Amino acid sequence: MPLQKAMEKESLSFNQLCTIESFEEVWSHYGYKSDFKDVIEREFSRIKGITYLDHAGTTLYPESLVREFYQDISRNVYGNPHSHNPSSRLTHDTVEHVRYRILQHFNTTPDKYSVIFTSGCTAALKLIAESFPWRPPTAAEPASQFCYLTDNHTSVVGIRGATSALGVVPLPVSPEEIEARAKDVAQSEGSSCQTPHLFCYPAQSNFSGRKYPLGYVRGIQARKLYPACDSQGRWFVLLDAASFASCSPLDLQEHPADFVPLSFYKMFGFPTGLGALLVRNDTAALLRKAYFGGGTAAAYLAGENYYVPAPNMANRFEDGTISFLDIIALNHSFDALHTLTGGMDKVQLHTFGLARYTYMLLSSLCHGNGQPVAQIYSDSEFENPSTQGAILNFNLMDCHGQIIGYSQVDKLASLFNIHVRTGCFCNTGACQLFLGITNQEVKSNLQAGHVCGDNIDLVDGRPTGSVRVSFGYMSTFQDCRNFLNFVVDCFVEKPVKVDQEKLDRLKSNTSSKDSSQCLLTMLTNEKPNHIDNREQASTDPVVNEYGGVAITKEAKSHGKAQYLTNIYIYPIKSCAAFEVTDWPVGPLGLLHDRGWMVVNGNGVCLNQKREPRLCLIHPQIYLPSNTLLLQASGMDTISVPLENHNEPHQSHRVCQSKVCGDRVQTVDCGDEAASWLSEFLGQPCRLIMQSPDFIRNMKKSHEKEVSSTALSLVNEAQYLMINHASVDLLQRHITSRQESSDDHQPLDIQQLIGRFRANLVISGLEPFEEDDWSHLIIGSTHFQVAGRCGRCQMIGVDQSTGAKTKEPLLSLSAYRKGKVTFGVYLVHKSLDDSNATLSVGTSVMSQWSG
């Protein structure tokens, strides 16, 4: 059937297709027990309202795991396992039992393998890099080879750094070469060469979810596969199981890899900071270790170079005291996994089904003009769980076929509490292969400012990374549905269509039930749930000692072109704005702007991305009485002194926190403010202010050179300025987009200004002319432009209700290709007048760059 006819064919609505009934038509292995929904609600209540799709990063732990672990360590005394007292013996015996459970999980025994605990998979790989018996070349034998699949995690490729100075030959191998260059009989089969070589490959790609044949283990060891078939010597296999083990069963009796590194947080979610290296006992004697730490020596002398390693493999390589309480937690991790799921075979089927269904719909979705919505990076069509894991990697495309940057997707996803992963996922080889990035382009992108982990998602219109969604054993069909609704709602040009011919073919690949004959052509648009609107607190005008009046909604100032139209201060970081007509300028910016912030019970700064209800807290500065007032609907108003001149109370402790990576010294503002905030936000939190003795300087990473400048608790610079003309243009763009869709969420100018949380609003002549300014003068105060303000999903938070909307981020992203920016950062030059003020209505004079 021609594609156009397929797209025009009458079929089910999107809502009907995205139902559990439609899903079960093509996959019957969903869940583990009849009460799966109840189990999820009971064990994972903390993720209610969150669509968590980054299980390849870390999966989630059930509440019963932590509860059982807490009860265990509450009723038992676990001592240092290096001692011999009763509590230490209990620890030793429990740890040994956990080692056995780990090996049992992978269908092997202590006779075959040893478990070496590490801090994670990367530490296990580093241990191999440092202890494998690498050999330099000699006249009689070749050098050792470190061979690795190009589709490997950075931590595997990093072994190359430890071996380069040893004369070891690095050999990257593409996935196609392993079998294509295989030989039935290895070269020089009867050779006596004993040079050890190491071949490393992932059981599952952390980039695409591709599962590589476990049969490669024996094939390489027997020198039947490339590159072992072309080289003399003894070949050993390192099987990276970190990604694979989270959702798939691994049988080491059938596939006896020499080394298997693991990270347990990827399997269980808890504990973190704990991994293991499984070492085949037949191989263990080859490993060499130079450093010896506590517990690793059978005997040594302090005054003589004499050391005898511990005979036990694990004792020899576990330096110092192991993380024994975390290891004991693994006991409960295994219990929880088996109780909730019944085993890894069921986990594999459950998670694959969700990934497959997501792949089917996403790969078939089209814009109204027939262009596909997604470019999916996969070597399969998700036909079989033995060849494909529960990972889906892709980039979204607009209706013109242009890639939408992963940073834009990530920001909008975060706005709707959809947690995905973006970038290259520490797998440059796979990223290059699927995205077609050459080695030279990687180097050029670095020169253009793109480094691993940043948000530069497009360079010259080409993607530098992608989006990854991944499923875990507690993932639900609703997660799949929420994600697809998000894509349709935010990125698909309406009317939404489907490539029905492709969808029919994908459904028939491994359908577990008869497929419905009628599929989706015209999709309806379902929006993600928004946060409920909340009543806004009233804000009466407050007069300050300079005669400035706080502006209410009914008393807005309308400036003229090239004039300062609005002044906002934000006394508490991420809380509501306090608008004034004039305000003093201090050494850190507007006086008391972002002088305070709210932190959670762990001392981590809260912002509207984590807690949108912060915008419902209305701080006000009253200078005559030297007080900060806190107001919110339904709460009594409380006051906090602007400066504490007395000896600090015990609760007013000095503490440290972080703002945009900078460590800042702060002072706690006391229990009254903490109780007030905790009650309103519904979680333990405290109010802290920047210590008056602490100096935080502005970073030198801005696009324009700026002299050393002191900052408050702001993110980037002393001031943020936006242009009214730019806001007007953006509003017209939003209105135009909404008129062409069924999305009707109009934003008036004042609401739109509020979304950008600027300190200064000017009435410029042209939209976005501020992008090219280098300096400006407001009244008698001179400012330097420090650079453009990159925008995140926080502009999607309605500042009057806390609700989340996709505008203005969606329209801004569409209008501003590449990095999404709006407004510019300013720093003031040295203040000649210590009583300098800024006033609404003051003229603005700008100077252009160049």
N, C-alpha and C positions, 0 to 999 in steps of 0.2 A: 504494500500500500504506500503511495507517495506520502512524503512527510507532511505536506500541506494538508492533505485529506485527513491524515491521522490527527493533526492538531485541531481540525475543525469538527471532528467526530464528537457527538454528544456522549457524555459520560458522567461519572460521579463528581460531586463537589470536593474541594480540597478537605473540608471538614470530614466528609465521609471516608475519604481515603486515609486520612490521618486518624484512624480509630484503631483500637486494639483488635477489633474484628478483622479489619483489612490486613493488619500486620500478621495476625494468626493464620490468614489464608495462605501466606507464603512462608511462614516459619512457626512451627508448633512448639519449639523448645524455649518457652519464655518462663522465667521464674524457676523456683525450686520446689515450692510447696503451694498448697491451695491458699495459704494465708500470706503470700508474698507481700501484698500491699500492706497488711498489718505489721509485718516484720519491718518493712522499710520505715513506716511511720513511728514504730517503737524504737528502732535501733539508730535511726538517722534523722531524728526530729530536728536537729540543728540546721539541716539544709532545706527546710521548708521554705519555699519561695526562691530557691537557688537551683539553677540548672547547671550542675557540675559536670563538665566534659573534658577534664584534664587528668584522667586517671593514669595516663602514661607518664605524667609528671609525678603524681603521687595519688594513690587511691585513698579512700576514706575508711576510718575505723568505726566499728559499731560501738555503741555506748556500753554494751555488756562486756566488751573486751576490757575497757578501762575500769569498769566497776569490779570485775573479777580480779584484775591485777591489783587494784587498790586493796581489796579484801585480803588477797594473798600476802602482800607486804605489810598489811596491818596486823595480821595474826602470826606472822613468822619473822624471826630474826635472821637476816642474811648477812654473814660476815665476809671478810676478805677471803677469797678462795685460796690464797697462798698460805693462810694460817691453817692450824690443825685443830682448833677448838670446835665444839659442836655446831655453832652457827656457821663457821667456815666450811665444815664438812657438808652441812645442808646445802650451802651455795654450790660447792663443788659437785655434789651428786645431782642437783637440779640442773646445773649447766650441762653436765654430761648427758642427762636425759634429753635436754633440748637438742644437743648435737645429734642424738639418735633420731629424734623426730624430724629434723631437717633432712637427714639422709633417707628416712622412711618416706618422706614426702616426694622425694625424687627416685623412689624405688631402688634404693641401694642400701648398703650396710657399712658399718665401720671396718669390716674386713676389706672392703674395696676402696673406700674414700675416707679422707679426713676432713674435718670442718675447722677452718681457721677463721675466727671472728675478726672483722675489720670494722672501720667506721663507715664503710659503704662500698659499693661496687668500684668506684674510682680508686679507693685505697687498696682494694684487692688487686686491681690491675697494676698499680704502682709497685705492689709487693712482687708481682711476677716480673715486672720490668727490671727490678733491682736484684732478683735472686735467680732468674733463669741462667743457665750456664752458657752464656754467649761466648763464642770463640772467634778470635780474629783469624784472618787467613794465614796459612803456613805453607811451606813448600810442598807439604804432602797432602794437605786437605784444604778445601775452600772455607771461607768465613761462614759463620751462622747467618741465616736469613730471617729477618722479621717480615713476615708476609701478612697482609691484612686486606680484607675486603674493603673496597672504597666506600661501601655503605656501612660504615662503622661509626660508633660514637666517638667524639673527640677524645675521650679518656682512653680509648683503645689506640687510636692513631698517635696519641701522646707518648706511647711506649717508644716511639721513634726517637724522641728527644733524649731518652735515657740511654739509647744504644748507639747513637751516632758517633760518639767518641771512642767506641770500643771496636771499630772496624766492622760492625755488623752491616749487612746489606739490606736496606729497606726495599720491599717490593709490594707496591699497591696492586691489587688484583680486582678487575671489574667482575661483577656477578656473572656475566656471560662467559668469561674465560674458564671458569672452574671446570665446567663439563665440556665446553667446546674444544678445549685443548687437552682433554683427558686421554690417557693411553691404557690399553688393556694390560700391558706389561710395563712396569716402571723401567726407566733407563738405568743401565748398570745394576740390574737386580742383584747380582752377586757381589757387589762392591762391599768392601769392609769399612768404608768411610763411616765414622761415628760422630761427625759434626752435628750438633743439635740445631734444629730449625723450629721456628714457632709460626703456626698459621692461626690467625684470629678471625672469627666471623660471628655475627650476631644470629642467634636463633630466630630473632624477629627484629626487623628494622624499626627503630624508634621513630623514623621519619614517615614511612608509608605503611607500616604494619605488615609488610611482606615477610612471610615465614620461609626461611631458607631450609633446604632439606637437612634433617638431622643426620641423614646418611652420609653427609660430607665428613662427619667425624671419622668413621672407619675408612672412608675412601682416601682421606689425606694420610691417615696413619699407615695405611697399606701402600701409599704412594701410587694410587690409581688415578687420582685427580690432580689437576694443575693447581698450584705449581710444584707439588711434591713429586709428580711423575717426571719432572725435568731435572731434578737435583738429587745428588747423592747425599747420604746422611740419614739421621734419625729425625722423623717428623712428629711433632707434638701439636695438639689442637687445643686452643683456648676458645671455648664456647661462651660468648657473652649472653647470659640468660636474664639480664636485668629487666628488659622489656617483655620478653617471652613469658617469664614465670608468673607474671601478675594475673594472667587469664588463661594459661595453657598448662597441661600436664607435661612434665619432662621425665623421661625414663632413662636414667643413666646406666641401667643394666643393659639396655638395648643400644644406647648411644654413649659409650664410655669416653667422654671427652677427658682430656688430661687435667684441664683447669676450667672451673665454672665459677665466675664471679657473680654475686647477687647483691641486691639492696632490698632489705625487708620492708621498707616503707612503701615500695612499689607493689608489694604483695599484700600487705595488711594495713597500711596507713599508719600503724603504730607498732613498735617504737620507731622513731627516726634516728638517724645517726648511727645505724647499725647495719652491717652487711657481713658477707662471708665469702671466703674463697674455698670452694670444694676442690680438693686435690686428690687425684687418683693415687693410691698408695704405691702402685708400681712405678710411678713417676716421681714420687716425693723425694727419693734419695738424691735426685739430680740437683735439686734446688740448693743454692748457696746463699748464706746470709752473713754479712760482715758485722753489722751492728748487733749487739746483744743487750737487751734490757732486762728489767726485773722479771724473774720467773722463767727466763729462757735458757739459763745456764745450768748444766749438771755440776760444773765446777769451774772456777776461774781464780786467778791470782791478781791482786792489785799491784804488786811490785814486779811482776814478770809477765811477759806476753804469753800467757797460758790461759786457754779457754776451751772447755768441752761443752758442746751444746746439749740441751735436754734431749733425751732419746725420743720423747713423744713429739710427733709432728706439730700438733697444735701448740704445745707448750713452747716449742722452739721458735715459733713465728709470732706469737702473741706477746708483744713487748709490754711489760708492765701489767697492771691489774686490768683485766677486761671489764667492759661495761656490764657487770653481772646482773644488775637489776633490769636493764633493758633486755638482756638475754632471757631472763626469767619471764619477762613479759611475752616473749615469743611463744611460750607454752600456751598462754591464753589466746594468743593470736591464732594459732593452729586450731585450738578448740572452737573458737568463734567461727572460723572459716568453715569447718566441717559441720558444725551445728546448723549454720544458716544456709549452707549451699549443698552439702552432701558430697563435695569433692570437686576437683578441678575439671573433670570431664563435663560436668554440668555447667560450671562457670564458663567454659569455653563456648559451649553451645548458646548459652544465654547472651553473652556479650557479642558474639559474632552475629547473631540474629539482629540485634539492634544496629550494629554497624552496617550490616548488609542492607537493611531497610532504609537507613539514612542515605547510603550510597545510591540505592535504586532511585529514590525520589529526587535527591539533589542532582544526580547526573542527568535526569530526564527533564528537569525544570527549564523552561525557556521564558524569555521576555515576550512581551506582546508582539514584537516584530519577528519572533522565531529564533532569535539569538540565544545560545545556551547561557545559563546563569553561572555555571561553575566550570572551572578547569580542574579536573581531579587528577592527582598524581598517584597512580597506582599501576602495578604490573598485572593486576587481575581485575575481574569484574565481580569479585566477592562470591565466587562460586562455592568455595570449600573452606571450612575452618582450619584445615590442615595446611593450607597455603597462604591464608590471609588472617591477620589478627584483627582485634577490635579497634583499629585506628583508621581514621579517614583524613587525608591530607588534601588540601585544595586551595585555590584562590577563586574569589568571586569576580565576575565580569559585568560591566554595564551593558546597556542595550546596543552599544556600538562595538562591543567585543574588546573593550579596553579593560585591563586588569584594575580592580579596586584594591588599593593598598591594604595590606594586612593590618596596619595600625588603625586605619579607619574602622575596619570590621571589629577589631578588638575593643576599641573605645565604645562603639555602639552596643556590642555584646555585653560589656561591663555595665552599661547603663541599665540593661534589663536583667542584670544578675545572671547572665549566661557566661560561664567561666570556660574559656578556651585557651589554647596556647598558640603563639605566633612566633615567627622568625625562621631560623634554620634548625632549631632543636638540637644544637651541638652535633650536627651531622652534615658537615660541609659537602662531603662527597655525594650524598644522595640529593642534597639541595642543588648542587651544580648539575647533576644528571637530569633531574626532572625539570628544572627551570631553564636549562640550557645556558648556564653561566660558565664562561670560559675562565681559565686560570688568570688570564690577563684582566678580565673584567672584575674578578675578585680583588685584584691588586688596585685596579682603577677605582673601584667602589670605596676601598679603604682611603685612597687619596681624596676622594670626594667627601670623606667624613663618616662613612658607614662602617661601624664596627659591630661585632657580634653582640646581640642583645639590645641594640638600640631600636628606635622607631622609624628609621629611614627605610621605608618600605618600597619606595620606587626610586630608581636612578635612571634618568632619561626615559621615563615611561615603562621601564622594565622592572619586574619584581625582584627584590633581593631576598625574599622569603615567602612564607605561605601561612595558612591557617591549619591547625590540627585539632580535631575533636577525637576523643578516645573514651571508651566505655569501661566500667568496672563491674564487679559482680553485683553491686547494689544499684546499678543504673536501671532506669525504668523506661517504659515506652513513652511516658510523659516527657522525659528528657529529650528523647528523639523528636517528639511532636513540638515541644517548645522551640527547639533549635530550628526546625524547618519553618515554623510560623515566623520566627525572627527573620530568617533569610527572605521569605516572601514579603513580609511587611516592610522591611527596610531597604531591600536592594533590588527587587524585581519590578521592572516596568510593567504596569498594568495594561491590558488584562493578562494575567498570568496564564501561560500555556505549558503544555507538556509534550515532549517527544514520545508519543504513545507507542510508536513502533519499537523504540528502544526499551521503554518500560515493559512492554509485553515480553520482549526477549529476556530481559533481566529477571522478570517474575518466573519465567519458565526454566531458568537455569537450574535451580535446586528447590523448586516449590515443594513444600511439605504437604500442601493441600491443593485442591483444584483452584486454579486462579479464576478470579472474576473476569468475565468477558468484557466488562464495561469499565474503562479507565478514564482518568481525569483529562479533560482538555481545557476547560475554562475554570480556573481556580478562584475560590473566594479568598478574601483577605482577612486573616484573623490576627489580631494584634496581641502582643504579649501583655500580661496583666500589669497594670500600673499600680503604684502605691496609692492608697486612699487619700483623697484630699483631706486636709486638716485645717481647722480654724486658725486664722492668723491672729497673733496677739496685737492688741492696740498699741499704738506708739504716739504718745502726746509729744508736742514740741518741747525741746529742752533748750534753755538759753544758756550760753556760756559767757565767760567773762569778757570775751571779745565782741559780744553783741551778736554772735552767730546764732541762728535759730535752726534747730533740726527740722528738716523738711518732711512733712507728712504727704500722704498720697493726694491730699486735696490742695497742696500748696507747692506745685512743681514750678521750677524756674525754667523759662524758655530763653536761652541765649541766642545771640546772633552769630553769623559766620565769623570764625577766627576769634571766638570768645570762649571762655571757660563757662560751661553751662551747668555742670554738676560737680559736687565734691562728695565723695563717700569715704568714710573710714570704716574699718572692720576691726573693732577692738579685739574680738576673739576670733582667731583663725577659723574659717569655715562657718562661722555663725552669720547672722543677718547683718546687712549694711546699716550704718548710721549716717544719714545724709545731713549735711550742714551747708550753710551759705558761706561761711568763712571759717578758717581753722589755722591754728599755728603750725609752722613747719619746725620739726625737731631735727636732731642730728641723724636720725634713722629714717626720716621720711615724715609723713604727716604724724603729728604728735599722737602717741598711743595707738597707732595703726598696727594691728597684728602684734600687740604686746603680750597677749595671752593665747593659750590654746588649751583644748580639752584632750586629755589622754585617757586611755582605757586602764583597766586594772593592772596591765602589764607595763604601763608607762609609754605605750605606743600612741602617737598622735592620731586623733580621730579627724577625718575630713568627710565631706559630703558624699564622696565615693563609697565610703564604708558606712556612714550614718547620715542619710539625707535629712533626718529630723533636726540636725544642727541648724539648718536655715530658719527654723521656727523659734530659735532662741534670739531675742532681740537685745543686744547689749547697748547701753547708752552711757556716754561720758558726761559727767557733770563736774566741770572744772572748779567752780567756786567752792564746792565741798570736798574736792579731791576724791571723788567716788566713781566707781563703775557700777551701773545698775544692770541687773539681769532680769529680763521679763520674758514670759512665755504664757500662752493661753492655758488657763487652769492652774497656774502657779502663782504663789505670792512673790512679789518683787523683793529681791534681796540686793544688798550693796556690798561691794568689795572695795577696799581702799586702793587708790591708784598706786600709791607708794607706801611701803611699810617702813616707817622710820624707827619703830621700836625694835627691841631685840626679838628675833624670830621666835614664834611659839613652836613648841615641839612638833605640832602638825604642819608648821610652815617650813618643812625641811627643804634643804637644797638638793636638787636632783638633776639628772641628765636625761635628755631625750634627743630625738633626731628630727631634723626638718630638711627634706630633700637631700638626704645623705650627709648633711652637716650635723655634727654633734653640738648640741647647745646646752648651756648651763641655765637652769631655771630654778624658781622658787615656788613651792607649793602654796596655794592660796587658802588653805585651811579646810576644815571639815564641813563648815556650813555650805560653802559653795560646792564642795564635792557631793554632799547629800542632795542638794538641790538638783544638780546636773544628773546624778544617778537616778533620782526619782523620775525626772522628765524623760531621760533617754532609755530608761529601763535596763541599764547595765552599770556595773561599777565603773566610775570614772572620777577624775579629779581635774580641777582647774589649776594650771600652772602659768606663771609669768616669767618672761625672760629676766635673768638676773641683771641688775643694773651695772654690775662690775664685769659682765661678760661682753666681749667684743666679737661679733661674727662678721667676717668680711665677705664681700661678694665674690663669687667664683669668677675666674678669668676665662670661662668657656663660652662667653657670649660672642655673637657674630661681630660686634663692634668693640674695639678696645676701650676699656673704661678704667679710670684710675681707681685705686683701692677705696672701697666704699663700705661703710658699716651698715649692717642690716638688722631689722627686727626679726620676727618669726615669719616673715614673708617667704615665698618660695624662691624667688629669683632676684628681684631688684626692689629699690625703695618705693617706686610708684609704678602703677599700671594705668595707661591712658588709652582711651578709645575715641573714635571720631564719630560724631552723630551722623555724618553723611554716609559712613560705611555701614552703620546700623540701618539707616533707611534703605540702602541698596539691598542689604541682606534680607530685610523684611519683605521687600518686593519679590525677591527671589523665592522666599519661603511661600508667599502667597501664590506665586505662579505655579510652583510645584504642587501645592495643595489643590489648586483648581483643576489640575490635570489628573488627580487621583481622587479616591474616596476618603482621603484623610483631611479632616476639618478640625484643626487645633490651632486657631489663629493666635498669634502673639502680637500684642500691641507694642509700640516703641518702648514704653517704659518697662514692660516685662522683658523685652529683649535686652535692653541695657542692663537690667538686673542680672540676667544670666551670665554676663561677662565679668561681673564683680570687679569693675575698674575703680580706681581711686579718683581719676579725673576724666571727665567727658568734655570734649571740645566740639564746637560747631565749625567743622572744617568746610572748605570749599568743594573738595572733590573726594569721592570715596577712595579709601585706602592710600591717600596721598601721604599719610603718616608713615607708611612703610619705608619711604625714601628720605625721611628727615634725619638729620644728624644732631641738630640742637634746636631748642626752642626756649623762648622766654615767656613766662606767664607773670604779668605784672612786673615786679622787679626781681623775680627769682629765675635764675638761669638753670636749665636742665640739659643733660646730654642723653641722647637716645642710645640705649644699651642693646637693643635688638627687638625682634618681633616676639610676640607671646604665642607659643605653641599651645593649642587647645586640646583638652581631653574631654572625657564623657561628663565631667562635672557641669558643663554648660547645658546638659540635658535635664538638670534638676530645676524644677519650678521653685523659685525662691520664696514664693508666697504659700506654697502648700507642701513642698517636699516630694511631690509626684515627679515621676520620670517620663520624659518624652524624647522622641528621637530627633526632634527639632530643638535648637537650630543646628545641631552637629551634622545632620544629614545634608542639609542645604549648603552649609559652610564647606563641608568636605567636597561636595560636587562643584562648588564655585571656585574654591581655592585648590587647584590641582597640586599634588605632591603633599608637602607638610602643611597641615591645617593650622593657620595662624590667624589671630584677630587681635588687634591692638599692639601697642609697643611698650616696652619697659623704659622707664626713665630713672636717672639718678640726678640729684641736684648737685650743682657745683658748690664750692665752699661758700658758706653763708656769711655775708658781710654783716648782716643784721640779725642779732640773736632773737629779735622779736618779729621775724619775718612771718607773714601770713599769706594764705591764698584765699581769694574771694571770688564767688560766682559773679560773672559779668566782667571780670578782668580780661583785657585783650591778650591774645596769644600771637606771638611772632615766631615763625618757624624758619629754619635754615635747612636747605636740601643737601643731601650727601653729594660729594663730588663738585 
